[in-house]
Each structure stands twice: as structure tokens, then as C-alpha cells.
Amino acid sequence: MNNVKLISMYWNNVDLEIVVMQQKVFSFLGLKLQQLERTGQKHGEFLNEQLKTARLNDVLIFVDIDCVVMNAEVVYKAANFAKKGGIWGCSQVANHLEDSFHAYAGPMFHAISKKTWLKMGSPSYSADKYNDIGQNITRQAQLKNINIYLARPLYSLIPKWPHGKDYLFGIGTFYECGVFHLFESRKGVFNKLFKIVGDSIISRKDINYLELTNIARKIEMKVTAFNLCKKILKIPFRVWEAFYRYIRN
């Protein structure tokens, strides 16, 4: 793993338990992960900065703070693919953009060498009106016929977003080769799932997908009920008064 750097960025609005658990998992698997707090810095700018300051022979593997690998082999596989001039990443699509069918190597787990990045003309990871964070890298790689491996999502605890025309991905997505991405950890709602997956990896226990899905669904139901209550409480008093008169009569 010479010249291979695993890098994770986070803001101070992320639950510290997420940060600690991620480091525990990578350390348990014998992997050195550098976690960097960059509160206020845009994600794309951070990725650009890391490649600009990397050494010529470095391979960088970017990992979202709420993402863990379930085995060390996937890191070696991604690193070797990047060393050979390719880009390895978990497949993602940007449903909020016009081109909602373009699959790209998402920066939640994304391996690239500095040489490849320079060969491509040092394209930006920053989001714009056409690209989500990191999506432009895949577009430029495709234009220059650079090999790209997209690890597809296998299962999501709470499917939310279409992955093109293929399948769904969402909260708590497991990707092929052994990558788990929680998504939306800044909201803190589903962070319990990340801890359960992390503990399972560290204790070498098989993940009980049915049990984990049931836990996720219960959390989702509580969140839905809470949001409904908030909407109800925002109803003007005059409406409540009219409703009370109606049921009283």
C-alpha cells in the first residue's frame, strides 16, 4: 500500500460517534485512514486540494465520513485499479440534476491516482449546474477513454432514489465488493445503523440484513410521525377552534 492514502473529510456538524466508529473499523481492518475536519470547506474544493498537494506517484482513496469498508480487500482492489490508470468508485446518480441517468464514481468511496488526474487535465471535483460532486471526473475520464469501475449498489435499508433505470439506492446502501454508505449522516436520524454495521464488522459477525432493515423502518416511522406532528402544530389556532366546535357538535 505504498503511496496509497485513504482520506476522509468531515464538518463539525457530524456526530462524533460516526467519526470514531469509522476510524475503529478501518483500524480493525489494518487500514490507515486520515480523517480531516474541514468545517466550512466545500467537499469538491477539498478533493481538488488533496490531489493538488499529493505527490506524483500517490493514489488517493476518498471516503465519506459515513462510509466504511467491510473488508480490506476492496481497498486493495480499488488501489490497484487506480495504480493502473483507472478510476474505481461506488456508482451513483444525481437525481436532482437534469441528467439523472448518468452513473458516476461517487466520492463516497473513490480511488484515483494523481498521474491519472493530471493526464485528464486536472478536472475539478466541484459541483456545478451539470454535475454533482465528483461527477465531472467521470465525465472527463469517459471522454479520454480512461477505465472506470463502478461498484453497483446491492441493497438499501431504506430505498429512496432511483439509480437510473436499474434499481434504487438510499439510506444504508451496501455496494458490491464490500462498501457500506449510510448517507445523510449530518441529519443524525439514522446514525444508529452506522454503529450497528461498524460493530458487526469489528466483531466479525455476519450482518443480519432483515433485523437491520426492521430497525431502519422503525426509525423511519418515528421520523414520519414526528414530521407529521410538526405540520399539525403549525396549523393556525382558528382551524383548531373550528375543528373543536365541529367535533363538539
ABEGO torsion letter per residue (X at the ends): XBGBBBBBBBBAABBAAAAAAAAAAAAAAGBBBBBBBBBGBBAAAAAAAAAAABBAABBBBBBBAABBBABAAAAAAAAAAAAAGBBBBBBBBBAABABAABBBBBAABBBBBAAAAAAAGGBBABBBAABBBGAAAAAAAAAAGBBBBBBBBABBABBABBBEAABBBEBGBBBBGGBBBAEGAAAGAAAAAAAAAAAAAAAGBBBBAAAAAAAAAAAAAAAAAAAAAAAAAABBAAAAAAAAAAAAX
